[in-house]
Amino acid sequence: MATETEFEVESMHYNRLLLAVDDDDDESSRKAFNYACTLAKIYAIPLGIVSVLETGDLNIYQSLSPDLLSERRGEIAANLNTYVEKAEAFGAQDVQPLIGEGNPAHVILEEVAPAFKPDLIILGSHKRRGHNHIGHVAGEIAREANASVIIVR
Amino acid sequence: MATETEFEVESMHYNRLLLAVDDDDDESSRKAFNYACTLAKIYAIPLGIVSVLETGDLNIYQSLSPDLLSERRGEIAANLNTYVEKAEAFGAQDVQPLIGEGNPAHVILEEVAPAFKPDLIILGSHKRRGHNHIGHVAGEIAREANASVIIVR
C-alpha cells in the first residue's frame, strides 16, 4: 500500500453490527455496549446482540440438571431482553437478540456470525486480573472472524 | 453486566486515532486507512499515522548498510507524507506522521501509543496466505494495547 500513491480515500462505515455480551460485568463490557448502541443509532443500522450459554466444559454442562439448564436459558433470554430494550430506548431501531449454546468463540464464529453476517463484531476486552490482555474468547474472535473486530477497552 | 438492569446507555465515540501502516498492500490496509480517515473527518479528531522501520531481526538490520538504512528511512518518511496528504485532502484536519524503528508491535505498544495517547488503534488484518488469521503484529497489539483496537478486514 505504502508504495502506491494512486489511490483515493473513500468514506467507510459499517452496516451491520454484532455485539457479544456475557455475564462478566466489567467496564469494557459497558463501553462495548455503549459503542454498539451509538453506532447503531447514528447510522440507523441493525444491531445483533449475542449471548452464549457456555456449555463447552463438559463437566459443567453435565452438572447442570435440566431444571438448572432451563433456568440459565431463561436468565440469558431475560438479560438479552434487557439489552435490547435499553438499546431501543437509546434510539437503535433494529436490535435483535441472538442466543447460542456451546463454546462461545466457536458458536459466534461458526454459527451466529455466518447467519447474522455482521461486518463489525464488537467485543469487550474482559481484561484479566488487572492485565490488559484480552480474554480468550475475544482473542479467538479477533484472530479468526471474517468481519472486522473491535476490542473495546 | 448482564445481571444488572440499572444502567443507562451513553453515547460513545473515540477522540484520538492511531493508524498503523506498513508496506503490505492488502485490501485490509486500504480499508483501515479509509476507516481512519472517515472517523477523523466526521468527528474532527486527531489522527496519528505510524510506520515502523522494522529492525527487529538483527540479521536483516545488520545487513542494512548505512546507505540502505538511510534510504529506507527516506522511503518510510515519503510514504507517510503521502498518507498524510491524502488524509488531509479527504478532510481530516489534524494528521500527524509518526515514525518508529525496531520491532513494530513493541515500538507501537511501548513508544508510540504511550506518547500519542490514542483511544482507538486502527489496524489492517494483514491476513496470511488466504487465511483470515491476523498477522503477528496486529495480534500482539490487539492483545496488549491499553486503548481499544479495531482490526479492519
Interface residues (C-beta under 8 A of the other chain):
Chain A: M1 A2 T3 E4 T5 F7 E8 V9 E10 S11 M12 H13 V21 D22 D23 D24 D25 D26 S29 R30 K31 F33 N34 Y35 C37 T38 S51 I76 N79 T82 Y83 K86 A87 A89 F90 S125 N132 H133 I134 G139 A142 R143 E144 A145 N146 A147 S148 V149 I150 I151 V152 R153
Chain B: M1 A2 T3 E4 T5 F7 E8 V9 E10 S11 M12 H13 V21 D22 D23 D24 D25 D26 S29 R30 K31 F33 N34 Y35 C37 T38 S51 I76 N79 T82 Y83 K86 A87 A89 F90 S125 N132 H133 I134 G139 A142 R143 E144 A145 N146 A147 S148 V149 I150 I151 V152 R153
